[in-house]
Amino acid sequence: MQRINRRKFLGVSAIGAGAALLGSTACTPTRMTGQTATSNGEPANTLFQEVLPKTEPNVTADEPTLVTLMGEAATKFQNVLTPEQQAKATYAFADAERTRWHWTTPRNFPRNGLPLREMDETQKTLALTLLQSSIAPAGFEKALNIMALQRDLGNDPELYYVTLFGAPGTAEPWGWRWEGHHLSHHFTVVNGQVAMTPFFLGSWPTTTEAGLRALPREEDAGLELINSLIRSGQITALFQSRTLTNHVTQNAPKVTPLEPVGVLVGDMNDSQQPLVTEIVQTYLRSLPEHVAAPLLAEITATGLAETRFGWAGSLEHRQPQYYRLQGPSFLLEFDNSRNGGTHIHSVWRDFTRDFGYHLL
């Protein structure tokens, strides 16, 4: 197949539209307060309906405003904690705890911080307000869905931990983390700039008996892409017949590029490249527009056409499989190997921005 140049690729995929494209195609989520369906028509969950924030976040805030709102929300949360709770929830910014993270259950990997289980209703509301002020509406809805899935597993959906690093809202570097089973969001603020990678999203089951799917397009768009590539003869996309059984980078505090495998996006045709764009945007829509847009811009500038898509495992739905998208600046790993292809682990890594390394 003839390689397309970067200009033609951007024209086909429209990813160069950056934040405008994110805004034009992103849905406005339905609030999780007992409705029968979410904004995408799937069943809504009612997790935390008693204590959910009553106000919507300012999704159009520029980065300084976003940092200010996040700092205010973190300070309000911290101020309603008892001294004992503050001691449990707060670490020094330079503490090694800041880059210690995981996706498994707190039972298998004990978390440090203050869990929702140990908060009163006011504290839970302010904790959720902090999360809502820090990520996009689509990301907040996705987080609630992932937490709600714990009920299907017999786990405690309130074992999600808030951990603060440094003094929120001050001129000194600070940050915070929201983490529990299958959900890990990290926020680092330095000199008025914020970093929000890595972030981890998981789902088990991939579809509940009620029909709720936490990661629908993350799963389906990848399957559509690999099957399109195989049909068009680009079999190099399938770099291994058996799934990898796990994501390669695990919980490393810093990652470097993995072995380049799969097909270059620039070698894909005009129907395949938009699926790559959709996968990238689906993940980045969890982040606020003014955080996602620079990441999109860098991915575009450093060559999305030079990004590779690689697949391992089954080509069928609800079967064990793994895929990765890797470009010069980022790595996305999606693994659905466990429990017969009904248990997703996915992580977005940035080779320079993770944990705000580029700001320090």
C-alpha positions as CSV (number, residue, x, y, z in Angstrom):
1,M,0.0,0.0,0.0
2,Q,1.2,3.5,-0.8
3,R,2.3,5.5,2.2
4,I,0.4,8.7,2.7
5,N,2.2,11.9,3.9
6,R,1.4,13.7,7.1
7,R,-0.6,16.5,5.4
8,K,-2.9,14.0,3.7
9,F,-3.2,11.9,6.9
10,L,-4.3,14.9,8.9
11,G,-6.8,15.9,6.3
12,V,-8.3,12.4,6.4
13,S,-8.4,11.9,10.1
14,A,-9.1,15.5,11.2
15,I,-7.1,15.0,14.3
16,G,-5.3,18.3,13.7
17,A,-8.5,20.0,14.8
18,G,-7.4,19.3,18.3
19,A,-9.6,20.7,21.0
20,A,-12.3,21.7,18.6
21,L,-12.6,18.1,17.4
22,L,-12.8,16.9,20.9
23,G,-15.6,19.3,21.7
24,S,-17.5,18.7,18.5
25,T,-17.8,14.9,18.8
26,A,-17.8,14.4,22.6
27,C,-21.1,13.6,24.2
28,T,-22.4,15.5,27.2
29,P,-22.8,12.8,29.9
30,T,-26.0,12.3,31.8
31,R,-25.7,12.7,35.5
32,M,-25.7,9.5,37.5
33,T,-28.6,10.3,39.7
34,G,-31.0,7.5,39.0
35,Q,-31.8,7.9,35.3
36,T,-32.5,4.9,33.3
37,A,-29.8,5.5,30.8
38,T,-26.5,7.4,30.3
39,S,-25.9,9.8,27.4
40,N,-24.8,7.0,25.1
41,G,-28.0,5.0,25.8
42,E,-26.5,2.5,28.2
43,P,-28.0,1.8,31.6
44,A,-27.1,4.4,34.2
45,N,-25.7,3.4,37.6
46,T,-26.8,5.0,40.8
47,L,-23.5,4.9,42.7
48,F,-23.1,7.8,45.1
49,Q,-26.4,9.4,44.0
50,E,-26.8,10.7,47.6
51,V,-23.6,12.6,47.7
52,L,-22.8,13.5,44.0
53,P,-21.8,17.1,43.4
54,K,-24.8,19.2,42.4
55,T,-22.9,21.5,40.1
56,E,-21.4,20.7,36.7
57,P,-17.6,21.4,36.1
58,N,-16.4,24.3,34.0
59,V,-15.4,22.2,31.0
60,T,-14.2,25.2,29.0
61,A,-11.8,26.5,31.6
62,D,-8.3,27.4,30.4
63,E,-5.4,25.7,32.1
64,P,-4.8,28.4,34.8
65,T,-8.5,28.4,35.7
66,L,-8.5,24.6,35.8
67,V,-5.5,24.6,38.1
68,T,-7.2,27.2,40.3
69,L,-10.5,25.2,40.5
70,M,-8.7,22.0,41.2
71,G,-6.6,23.7,44.0
72,E,-9.7,25.1,45.6
73,A,-11.5,21.8,45.5
74,A,-8.5,20.0,47.0
75,T,-8.2,22.6,49.7
76,K,-11.9,22.4,50.6
77,F,-11.7,18.7,50.8
78,Q,-8.6,18.8,53.0
79,N,-10.1,21.4,55.3
80,V,-13.1,19.2,56.3
81,L,-10.9,16.2,57.3
82,T,-10.1,15.5,60.9
83,P,-6.4,15.8,61.9
84,E,-6.2,12.0,61.8
85,Q,-7.7,11.8,58.4
86,Q,-5.4,14.6,57.1
87,A,-2.4,12.7,58.3
88,K,-3.7,9.6,56.5
89,A,-4.5,11.4,53.3
90,T,-1.5,13.7,52.9
91,Y,2.1,13.1,51.8
92,A,5.0,15.3,51.0
93,F,5.2,16.1,47.3
94,A,8.7,14.5,47.0
95,D,7.6,11.3,48.8
96,A,8.0,8.1,46.8
97,E,4.3,7.4,47.4
98,R,3.5,9.8,44.6
99,T,4.7,7.4,41.9
100,R,3.6,4.2,43.7
101,W,0.4,3.1,42.0
102,H,-1.6,0.1,40.9
103,W,-4.8,-1.0,39.3
104,T,-5.6,-4.2,41.2
105,T,-7.9,-4.4,44.3
106,P,-6.7,-2.7,47.5
107,R,-6.7,-6.2,49.0
108,N,-4.0,-7.3,46.6
109,F,-2.1,-4.0,46.6
110,P,-2.7,-2.0,49.8
111,R,-3.4,1.7,49.0
112,N,-2.2,4.7,51.0
113,G,-4.6,7.6,51.4
114,L,-8.1,8.1,52.6
115,P,-10.8,5.8,51.2
116,L,-14.4,6.9,50.6
117,R,-15.4,4.2,53.0
118,E,-13.9,6.3,55.9
119,M,-15.5,9.6,54.9
120,D,-18.8,11.1,56.0
121,E,-21.3,12.4,53.4
122,T,-19.9,15.9,53.3
123,Q,-16.4,14.6,52.8
124,K,-17.5,12.2,50.1
125,T,-19.2,15.0,48.3
126,L,-16.1,17.2,48.4
127,A,-13.9,14.2,47.3
128,L,-16.2,13.6,44.3
129,T,-16.2,17.4,43.6
130,L,-12.4,17.3,43.5
131,L,-12.5,14.4,41.0
132,Q,-15.2,16.1,38.9
133,S,-13.2,19.4,38.8
134,S,-10.1,17.6,37.7
135,I,-11.3,15.5,34.7
136,A,-13.8,15.9,31.8
137,P,-17.5,15.0,32.2
138,A,-17.0,12.0,30.0
139,G,-14.1,10.9,32.3
140,F,-16.2,11.5,35.4
141,E,-19.0,9.3,34.1
142,K,-16.5,6.6,33.1
143,A,-15.0,6.7,36.6
144,L,-18.4,6.3,38.2
145,N,-19.2,3.4,35.9
146,I,-15.9,1.6,36.7
147,M,-16.5,2.1,40.5
148,A,-20.0,0.8,40.1
149,L,-18.8,-2.4,38.6
150,Q,-17.3,-3.4,41.9
151,R,-20.8,-4.3,43.1
152,D,-21.0,-6.9,40.3
153,L,-17.7,-8.4,41.6
154,G,-18.8,-8.4,45.3
155,N,-16.2,-5.7,46.0
156,D,-16.7,-2.5,48.1
157,P,-17.3,0.4,45.6
158,E,-16.1,2.8,48.3
159,L,-12.6,1.5,48.4
160,Y,-11.3,4.3,46.2
161,Y,-8.6,6.4,47.8
162,V,-7.9,10.1,47.7
163,T,-4.2,11.0,48.3
164,L,-2.8,14.5,48.4
165,F,0.8,15.4,47.8
166,G,2.2,18.7,49.0
167,A,0.0,21.7,49.8
168,P,-2.9,22.0,47.4
169,G,-3.4,25.4,45.7
170,T,-0.1,26.9,46.7
171,A,2.8,28.1,44.5
172,E,4.8,25.0,45.5
173,P,4.5,21.8,43.4
174,W,1.6,19.7,44.6
175,G,-0.6,16.9,43.3
176,W,-3.2,14.4,44.1
177,R,-4.4,10.9,43.2
178,W,-7.7,9.0,42.9
179,E,-7.2,5.3,42.9
180,G,-8.7,1.9,43.5
181,H,-9.6,-1.2,41.5
182,H,-9.4,-0.6,37.7
183,L,-9.1,3.2,38.1
184,S,-6.1,5.4,38.7
185,H,-5.9,9.1,37.9
186,H,-2.8,11.2,38.8
187,F,-2.6,15.0,38.9
188,T,0.7,17.0,39.2
189,V,0.7,20.8,39.4
190,V,3.9,22.8,38.9
191,N,4.1,26.6,38.2
192,G,0.5,26.7,37.2
193,Q,0.7,23.8,34.8
194,V,-0.8,20.4,35.2
195,A,0.1,16.9,34.1
196,M,-2.5,14.1,34.2
197,T,-0.7,11.0,33.0
198,P,-0.4,8.1,33.5
199,F,-4.1,7.1,33.8
200,F,-5.5,3.6,34.0
201,L,-9.0,2.5,33.1
202,G,-10.3,-1.1,33.5
203,S,-13.5,-3.0,33.3
204,W,-14.7,-6.3,34.7
205,P,-17.1,-7.4,33.5
206,T,-16.9,-5.7,30.2
207,T,-20.7,-5.9,30.0
208,T,-23.0,-6.3,33.0
209,E,-26.2,-8.2,33.1
210,A,-28.0,-4.9,32.9
211,G,-26.1,-4.0,29.8
212,L,-23.7,-1.4,31.3
213,R,-20.3,-1.1,29.5
214,A,-17.7,1.1,31.0
215,L,-15.2,0.9,28.0
216,P,-17.4,0.3,24.9
217,R,-15.5,2.0,22.1
218,E,-12.1,1.4,23.6
219,E,-12.9,-2.3,23.0
220,D,-15.0,-2.2,19.9
221,A,-13.0,0.3,17.8
222,G,-9.9,-1.8,18.4
223,L,-11.7,-4.9,17.1
224,E,-13.1,-3.1,14.1
225,L,-9.6,-1.8,13.3
226,I,-7.7,-5.1,13.5
227,N,-10.4,-7.0,11.5
228,S,-10.3,-4.3,8.8
229,L,-6.5,-4.5,8.6
230,I,-6.6,-8.3,8.3
231,R,-9.2,-8.2,5.5
232,S,-7.1,-5.7,3.6
233,G,-4.0,-7.9,3.8
234,Q,-2.1,-6.0,6.5
235,I,-1.4,-9.1,8.5
236,T,1.7,-7.6,10.1
237,A,-0.7,-5.8,12.5
238,L,-1.1,-9.2,14.2
239,F,2.3,-9.5,15.8
240,Q,1.4,-12.5,18.0
241,S,-1.3,-15.2,17.7
242,R,-1.7,-15.5,21.4
243,T,-2.7,-12.6,23.7
244,L,0.0,-11.1,25.9
245,T,-2.0,-11.9,29.1
246,N,-1.1,-8.5,30.6
247,H,-0.1,-5.0,29.7
248,V,3.7,-4.8,29.4
249,T,4.5,-1.6,31.3
250,Q,2.7,-2.8,34.5
251,N,2.9,-0.1,37.2
252,A,6.3,1.3,36.3
253,P,6.8,4.9,37.5
254,K,8.5,5.7,34.2
255,V,8.4,4.0,30.9
256,T,10.3,4.0,27.6
257,P,9.1,2.9,24.2
258,L,8.3,-0.8,23.7
259,E,9.4,-2.9,20.8
260,P,7.9,-1.4,17.6
261,V,5.3,-3.9,16.4
262,G,2.3,-3.8,14.1
263,V,1.3,-1.5,11.2
264,L,2.2,2.1,10.8
265,V,-0.9,4.3,10.9
266,G,0.4,6.1,7.8
267,D,0.1,2.8,5.9
268,M,-3.6,2.4,6.7
269,N,-6.3,3.4,4.4
270,D,-8.9,6.1,4.6
271,S,-11.4,4.0,6.5
272,Q,-8.9,2.6,9.0
273,Q,-7.1,5.8,10.1
274,P,-10.3,7.4,11.6
275,L,-10.6,4.3,13.9
276,V,-7.1,5.1,15.2
277,T,-8.2,8.7,15.7
278,E,-11.3,7.6,17.5
279,I,-9.3,5.3,19.9
280,V,-6.9,8.1,20.8
281,Q,-9.7,10.6,21.3
282,T,-11.9,8.2,23.3
283,Y,-9.1,7.9,25.9
284,L,-8.1,11.6,25.9
285,R,-11.8,12.7,26.3
286,S,-11.4,11.5,30.0
287,L,-9.2,14.6,30.5
288,P,-10.2,18.2,30.4
289,E,-10.1,19.8,27.0
290,H,-7.2,22.1,27.7
291,V,-5.2,19.1,28.9
292,A,-6.2,16.8,26.1
293,A,-5.7,19.3,23.3
294,P,-1.9,19.8,23.9
295,L,-1.5,16.0,24.0
296,L,-3.3,15.7,20.7
297,A,-1.2,18.5,19.3
298,E,2.0,16.8,20.3
299,I,0.9,13.4,19.0
300,T,0.1,15.1,15.7
301,A,3.3,17.1,15.5
302,T,5.5,14.2,16.3
303,G,3.8,12.0,13.8
304,L,0.6,10.1,14.3
305,A,1.3,8.6,10.9
306,E,4.4,7.2,12.5
307,T,2.4,5.6,15.3
308,R,2.1,1.8,15.2
309,F,-1.0,-0.3,15.9
310,G,-0.2,-3.9,17.0
311,W,-2.5,-6.7,18.0
312,A,-2.1,-10.1,19.8
313,G,-4.8,-12.7,20.3
314,S,-8.3,-13.4,19.1
315,L,-10.0,-11.3,16.4
316,E,-13.4,-12.0,17.9
317,H,-15.5,-10.2,20.5
318,R,-15.4,-11.5,24.1
319,Q,-12.2,-13.5,23.4
320,P,-8.7,-12.9,24.9
321,Q,-6.9,-10.1,23.1
322,Y,-4.4,-7.2,23.4
323,Y,-3.6,-4.2,21.4
324,R,-1.2,-1.3,21.6
325,L,-0.8,2.1,20.0
326,Q,2.7,3.5,20.3
327,G,4.0,6.8,18.9
328,P,7.1,8.9,19.5
329,S,5.5,10.5,22.6
330,F,2.9,8.1,24.0
331,L,1.9,4.5,24.5
332,L,-1.6,3.1,24.9
333,E,-1.9,-0.5,26.0
334,F,-5.3,-2.3,26.0
335,D,-5.4,-5.8,27.4
336,N,-8.5,-8.0,27.5
337,S,-6.9,-11.3,28.2
338,R,-8.5,-12.5,31.5
339,N,-11.8,-14.2,32.2
340,G,-12.4,-15.3,28.6
341,G,-12.0,-11.8,27.2
342,T,-14.4,-10.0,29.6
343,H,-11.8,-8.3,31.8
344,I,-10.1,-5.1,30.5
345,H,-6.9,-3.4,31.7
346,S,-5.9,-0.3,29.8
347,V,-3.3,2.4,30.5
348,W,-2.1,5.6,28.8
349,R,1.5,6.4,29.3
350,D,3.4,9.5,28.2
351,F,7.2,9.1,27.8
352,T,8.0,12.6,29.1
353,R,4.8,13.9,30.9
354,D,4.0,11.1,33.3
355,F,3.9,12.3,36.9
356,G,4.8,15.8,35.6
357,Y,8.4,14.8,35.0
358,H,8.6,17.4,32.2
359,L,7.6,20.2,34.7
360,L,10.1,19.4,37.5
